Amino acid sequence: MKTINKILAVAFFLSITVGANAQNGWNWGEQVDVAKEKNVLYTDAFKAKNYKAALPPLNWLLTNTPDLNPSIYINGAKIYEELAEKEKDAAKKEEYIQKGLDLHDKRMEVYPEDKADIIDRKATYGYKFYGKDQDKYPYLYELYTQAFEANGADMNSGNLVAYMLVVYKHRITGGPLSDEDVINLYSSISEALNEQKSRVTGDQKKKYDKMLDQVDKILTATKVEISCDFVEEKLGPKLGKGDDLNMAKKIFGLMLAGKCLDSPLALKAAGIVQEGEPTFGVAKFMAQKNAQDGNDDKAIELFQEAASLTDDNAEKADMYVNVARIQMKNGQKSTARNSARRALSFDPSFSDAYKVIGDLYMGSFNDCKQEQSQVQDRAVFIAAYNEYRKAGNSAAMAAAKAQFPSIEDIFNEGKEEGQSITIGCWINTTVTLERRPAN
């Protein structure tokens, strides 16, 4: 019993001692009363914004009680930040800045378990003072690289954007960053922002969309040569893993910048983008790509979708002319003309639509001829000429006019120039009879 009582007594004594020297995470050291006094002096001066008066007691604490509490480093860095901001003398200003950076390093030594958070804060501190100092860009690049390596997708979102800015500034001022280095860093930074975006909801996602857009613009400003192979090998496999829409936007943007649009990956990425955020431009690209690949039905569907996604009547007309050309290629003459006329309903001055109709008529001689009257059969060329004239296409007009009935044909059939001729077949229109020019 006596032994147990002695153990309890010792434990009680130790609890009092520990409570006095390390109360609530405060390690007051051997000079408890002095440390407490210095803490009061520096914090009162700090609160009163008398930053220079705060330095002597703060420095005593940093020297004699380095593990007192993280607050002496947090507040200390803030004190040097404020002093540096207000200092006019360049040398003194640099001294204050360096003291603040040193405090971040010292804090990492004393509290290594918090290193990731501290170096993230140090990066913010460094960029504030050195973000426009070209001589410091190599330092900032190393600092931000260390912060990113320590934090990854947990790095402060503002610092992720700043990191891309640092990459840009370091690169354009001669920093040894290859195109591939820049694209790799861009990819990693974008991926980290997308990871953070996946953790939030509602309007917070819009904040990340803006930051991702900023990072995209910074990459463009960096003027790297985009490697199609890099995009396919490094980013292509990421489709289907996580945030497909943003990754697809990233891939499509890079392939657009790198002129890699013939890659099947470009079409795949565009399809994901279009499904998530339909736009005229992406629909048009997909339609053109499908048309090139001979996927006519899909191309027509996408051209029509593109037309529905724009308020510009000229763009709507252009999409329906593309539809008409596919239908014309496939021998669907009447349907193609309907599509061209649909184009003209949006923009009556759209010359390409008249040209398509003229081409349809020009190519219908063999389909519509009855071989009973040269004048009647060749009237299709007059119909084509009329459409070419509306298009303002003089070369096509001349080609059509060369196929008009000859004056001999008109005379032999007892007809006269200027009379009306009705064309049947699928064309079903009336033209004014004209002769072709003499050779």
C-alpha positions in Angstrom: 0.0 0.0 0.0 2.9 2.4 0.9 4.5 1.7 -2.5 1.3 2.4 -4.3 0.8 5.7 -2.4 4.4 6.8 -3.3 3.7 6.1 -7.0 0.5 8.1 -6.8 2.3 11.0 -5.0 5.1 11.1 -7.6 2.5 11.0 -10.4 0.6 13.9 -8.9 3.8 15.9 -8.5 4.7 15.3 -12.1 1.3 16.2 -13.3 1.6 19.6 -11.5 5.1 20.2 -13.0 4.0 19.2 -16.5 0.9 21.4 -16.2 3.0 24.4 -15.2 5.6 24.0 -18.0 3.5 22.5 -20.8 0.0 23.7 -20.1 -2.3 23.2 -23.1 0.6 22.6 -25.5 2.7 25.5 -24.1 6.3 24.5 -23.3 7.5 27.3 -21.1 11.0 26.0 -20.6 13.0 26.4 -17.4 12.3 30.2 -17.0 8.6 29.9 -16.8 7.9 33.4 -15.4 10.2 35.1 -17.8 8.8 33.2 -20.8 5.3 34.1 -19.8 6.2 37.8 -19.4 8.0 37.9 -22.8 4.9 36.2 -24.4 2.6 38.9 -22.9 5.0 41.7 -24.0 5.3 40.5 -27.6 1.6 39.6 -28.1 0.4 43.0 -26.6 2.8 44.8 -29.0 1.6 42.6 -31.9 -2.1 43.3 -31.2 -1.3 47.0 -31.0 0.5 46.7 -34.4 3.7 48.0 -32.7 5.7 45.4 -34.7 9.2 46.7 -33.9 8.5 46.7 -30.2 7.3 43.1 -30.5 10.7 41.9 -31.8 12.9 41.8 -28.7 10.5 39.7 -26.5 9.7 37.5 -29.6 13.4 36.9 -30.3 14.0 36.0 -26.7 11.2 33.4 -26.9 12.5 32.0 -30.2 16.0 31.7 -28.7 15.1 30.3 -25.3 11.8 28.5 -25.8 11.9 27.4 -29.5 9.2 24.8 -28.9 7.0 27.1 -26.8 4.1 27.0 -29.2 3.6 27.2 -33.0 2.0 30.7 -32.5 5.4 32.3 -32.0 6.3 31.3 -35.6 2.9 32.1 -37.0 2.7 35.5 -35.4 6.4 36.1 -35.9 6.1 35.6 -39.7 3.2 38.0 -39.7 5.2 40.6 -37.8 8.1 40.4 -40.3 5.6 40.5 -43.2 4.0 43.7 -41.8 7.4 45.3 -41.3 8.6 44.3 -44.8 5.5 45.8 -46.4 6.0 49.2 -44.7 9.8 49.3 -45.0 11.2 51.8 -47.6 14.8 50.9 -47.4 15.5 48.0 -49.8 18.2 46.3 -47.7 16.1 46.5 -44.5 13.0 45.3 -46.4 14.9 42.3 -47.7 16.2 41.5 -44.2 12.6 41.5 -42.9 11.5 39.2 -45.7 14.3 36.8 -45.1 13.6 36.7 -41.4 10.0 35.8 -42.1 11.1 33.0 -44.5 13.6 31.8 -41.9 10.8 31.5 -39.3 8.9 29.2 -41.6 12.1 27.0 -41.9 12.6 27.1 -38.1 9.0 26.1 -37.5 9.5 23.1 -39.8 12.5 22.0 -37.8 10.6 22.3 -34.5 7.4 20.8 -35.8 8.3 18.5 -38.6 4.9 16.8 -38.5 3.4 20.0 -39.9 6.0 20.5 -42.6 3.5 20.2 -45.5 1.2 23.0 -44.2 4.2 25.2 -43.2 5.9 25.0 -46.6 2.6 25.7 -48.3 2.4 28.9 -46.2 6.0 29.7 -46.9 5.2 29.6 -50.6 2.4 32.1 -50.2 4.7 34.3 -48.2 7.5 34.1 -50.8 5.3 34.8 -53.8 3.8 37.9 -52.0 7.3 39.5 -52.0 9.1 37.9 -54.9 6.3 37.3 -57.4 7.5 40.3 -59.5 11.2 40.0 -58.9 12.8 38.2 -61.9 16.0 37.4 -59.9 13.9 35.4 -57.5 12.0 33.3 -60.0 14.4 30.3 -59.7 14.0 30.5 -55.9 10.2 30.6 -56.2 10.2 27.7 -58.6 12.2 25.6 -56.2 10.0 26.7 -53.2 6.7 25.9 -55.0 8.0 22.6 -56.3 8.9 21.6 -52.8 5.5 22.7 -51.5 3.7 20.8 -54.2 5.8 17.7 -53.6 4.8 17.9 -49.9 1.1 18.6 -50.4 0.0 17.3 -53.8 -3.8 17.8 -54.2 -3.9 19.2 -50.7 -1.9 22.3 -51.6 -3.7 25.6 -51.2 -5.8 26.1 -54.3 -4.5 29.7 -54.7 -1.0 28.4 -54.5 -1.7 25.8 -57.2 -2.6 28.7 -59.6 0.4 30.6 -58.3 2.6 27.6 -59.0 1.6 27.6 -62.7 2.3 31.4 -62.8 5.8 30.7 -61.3 6.4 28.0 -63.9 5.4 30.5 -66.6 7.6 33.3 -65.2 10.6 31.0 -64.7 10.3 29.6 -68.2 9.9 32.8 -70.2 12.8 34.4 -68.3 15.2 31.6 -69.3 14.6 29.0 -66.7 15.7 25.5 -67.7 12.2 24.1 -68.3 11.5 22.1 -71.5 8.2 22.0 -73.2 7.6 18.5 -71.7 8.5 19.8 -68.2 5.9 22.6 -68.5 3.2 20.3 -69.8 3.9 17.7 -67.1 3.6 20.4 -64.4 0.5 21.8 -66.0 -1.0 18.4 -66.0 -0.2 17.8 -62.4 -1.5 21.1 -61.2 -4.7 20.7 -63.2 -5.2 17.2 -61.8 -4.7 18.6 -58.2 -7.3 21.3 -58.8 -9.7 18.8 -60.3 -9.2 16.6 -57.3 -10.1 19.5 -55.0 -13.1 20.3 -57.2 -14.4 16.8 -56.7 -14.5 17.4 -52.9 -16.8 20.4 -53.1 -20.4 21.0 -54.1 -22.6 23.7 -55.6 -21.2 27.2 -56.3 -17.8 26.2 -54.9 -17.2 24.2 -58.1 -17.5 27.4 -60.1 -14.5 28.8 -58.2 -12.5 25.8 -59.3 -13.7 26.1 -62.9 -12.3 29.7 -62.9 -9.0 28.5 -61.5 -8.7 25.7 -64.1 -9.4 28.2 -66.8 -6.7 30.5 -65.4 -4.2 27.6 -65.5 -5.2 26.8 -69.1 -4.6 30.4 -70.1 -1.2 30.5 -68.4 -0.2 27.4 -70.3 -1.2 29.0 -73.6 0.9 32.1 -72.6 3.9 29.9 -71.9 3.9 29.1 -75.7 5.0 25.5 -75.4 5.0 23.2 -78.4 2.3 20.7 -77.6 3.3 17.1 -78.4 0.5 15.0 -79.7 2.3 11.9 -78.5 2.6 13.4 -75.0 -1.1 14.1 -74.8 -2.1 10.7 -76.0 0.4 8.8 -73.8 0.1 10.8 -70.6 -3.4 12.2 -70.6 -5.4 9.8 -72.8 -5.4 6.9 -70.3 -6.9 9.3 -67.6 -10.2 9.4 -69.5 -12.6 7.2 -67.6 -10.8 7.7 -64.3 -12.4 10.4 -62.2 -13.6 13.7 -63.5 -14.0 12.9 -67.2 -15.5 16.2 -68.3 -12.6 18.3 -67.0 -10.0 15.9 -68.2 -11.7 15.7 -71.6 -11.7 19.5 -71.8 -8.0 19.6 -70.9 -7.2 17.0 -73.5 -9.3 18.6 -76.2 -7.8 22.0 -75.5 -4.2 20.7 -75.7 -4.9 18.8 -78.9 -6.5 21.9 -80.4 -3.4 23.9 -79.4 -1.1 21.2 -80.7 -3.0 20.7 -84.0 -3.6 17.0 -83.0 -7.2 16.9 -84.1 -6.7 14.0 -86.5 -6.2 11.8 -83.4 -9.1 9.5 -82.4 -8.5 10.8 -78.9 -9.5 14.3 -79.9 -12.9 13.0 -81.1 -13.3 10.9 -78.0 -12.5 13.8 -75.7 -14.8 16.1 -77.7 -17.6 13.7 -77.3 -17.3 13.8 -73.5 -17.1 17.6 -73.6 -20.1 17.9 -75.8 -22.2 15.5 -73.7 -21.4 17.5 -70.5 -21.3 21.0 -71.9 -22.7 21.2 -75.4 -21.3 24.0 -77.6 -21.6 25.0 -81.2 -17.8 24.8 -81.8 -17.3 21.3 -80.4 -20.4 20.0 -82.2 -19.1 21.4 -85.5 -15.7 19.8 -85.0 -17.3 16.4 -84.3 -19.5 16.8 -87.3 -16.6 17.6 -89.6 -14.6 14.7 -88.2 -17.4 12.2 -88.7 -18.0 13.5 -92.2 -14.3 13.0 -93.0 -14.4 9.5 -91.7 -17.5 8.7 -93.8 -19.9 8.5 -90.8 -22.6 10.4 -92.7 -25.6 9.9 -90.5 -23.7 10.9 -87.3 -22.2 13.9 -89.2 -25.6 15.1 -90.2 -26.9 14.7 -86.7 -24.0 16.7 -85.3 -24.3 19.5 -87.9 -27.9 19.9 -87.0 -27.1 19.8 -83.3 -24.5 22.5 -83.9 -27.0 24.7 -85.7 -29.3 24.4 -82.7 -26.5 25.7 -80.4 -25.9 29.0 -82.1 -27.9 32.2 -82.4 -25.8 33.3 -85.4 -27.9 32.8 -88.6 -24.8 32.6 -90.8 -23.5 29.7 -88.7 -26.9 28.0 -88.8 -26.9 28.3 -92.6 -23.4 27.0 -92.8 -24.3 23.9 -90.8 -27.3 23.1 -93.1 -25.2 23.6 -96.2 -22.8 20.9 -94.8 -25.8 18.6 -94.3 -26.8 19.3 -97.9 -23.4 18.5 -99.2 -23.4 15.1 -97.5 -26.9 14.3 -98.9 -25.8 15.4 -102.3 -22.8 13.1 -102.2 -25.1 10.3 -101.4 -27.4 11.0 -104.3 -30.3 12.4 -102.2 -30.9 15.3 -104.5 -34.3 16.4 -103.3 -33.4 16.1 -99.6 -30.2 18.0 -100.2 -32.0 20.8 -101.8 -34.4 20.9 -98.8 -31.4 21.3 -96.5 -29.9 24.0 -98.7 -33.2 25.9 -98.6 -33.3 25.4 -94.9 -29.9 27.2 -94.8 -31.4 30.0 -96.9 -34.3 30.3 -94.4 -31.7 31.4 -91.8 -29.6 33.6 -94.2 -31.1 34.4 -97.6 -27.8 35.8 -98.8 -25.8 32.7 -98.0 -24.1 32.0 -101.3 -22.9 28.5 -100.5 -26.5 27.3 -100.3 -27.3 28.6 -103.8 -24.1 27.0 -105.1 -25.2 23.6 -103.7 -28.5 23.9 -105.4 -26.8 24.9 -108.6 -24.5 21.8 -108.3 -27.6 19.6 -107.7 -29.2 20.8 -110.9 -26.0 20.7 -112.9 -25.5 17.1 -112.0 -29.1 16.1 -112.8 -28.9 16.1 -116.6 -28.5 12.3 -117.0 -31.1 11.7 -114.3 -33.8 13.9 -115.8 -33.2 13.8 -119.6 -36.0 12.2 -121.6 -34.0 12.3 -124.9 -37.0 13.7 -126.8 -36.0 17.4 -126.8 -32.5 18.8 -126.5 -34.1 22.1 -125.4 -36.1 20.5 -122.6 -33.3 18.2 -121.4 -30.8 21.1 -121.3 -33.1 23.4 -119.4 -31.6 21.9 -116.2 -28.4 23.9 -117.0 -30.4 27.1 -117.1 -31.8 26.2 -113.7 -28.3 25.6 -112.4 -27.1 28.9 -114.0 -29.9 30.8 -112.1 -28.7 29.4 -108.8 -25.0 30.1 -109.5 -26.0 33.7 -110.4 -27.6 34.1 -107.0 -24.4 32.7 -105.5 -22.3 35.2 -107.5 -20.1 32.4 -108.8 -19.0 33.5 -112.3 -17.0 30.4 -113.0 -19.9 28.1 -112.3 -22.2 30.4 -114.3 -19.9 30.1 -117.3 -19.8 26.3 -117.0 -23.6 26.1 -116.8 -24.1 28.5 -119.7 -21.8 26.5 -122.0 -24.4 23.6 -121.6 -27.5 25.7 -122.6 -29.4 24.6 -125.7 -27.9 25.9 -129.0 -29.7 28.4 -131.1 -30.0 25.6 -133.7 -31.8 23.4 -131.2 -34.2 26.2 -130.2 -34.9 27.0 -133.9 -35.3 23.4 -134.9 -37.8 22.7 -132.1 -39.9 25.8 -133.0 -39.1 27.5 -129.7 -38.0 31.1 -128.9 -35.6 32.6 -126.5 -37.4 34.2 -123.6 -40.2 31.7 -123.4 -40.9 29.7 -120.2 -39.7 26.1 -120.0 -41.0 23.9 -117.2 -38.6 21.3 -115.9 -40.1 18.2 -114.3 -38.2 15.3 -112.7 -37.3 16.0 -109.1 -36.4 19.6 -109.9 -39.9 20.8 -110.8 -39.2 24.5 -111.6 -39.7 26.9 -114.5 -36.9 28.8 -116.3 -36.6 31.3 -119.1 -35.1 29.8 -122.3 -31.7 31.1 -123.3 -29.2 29.8 -125.8 -25.6 29.0 -125.1 -22.9 31.4 -126.3 -21.5 30.9 -129.8 -18.1 29.2 -130.0 
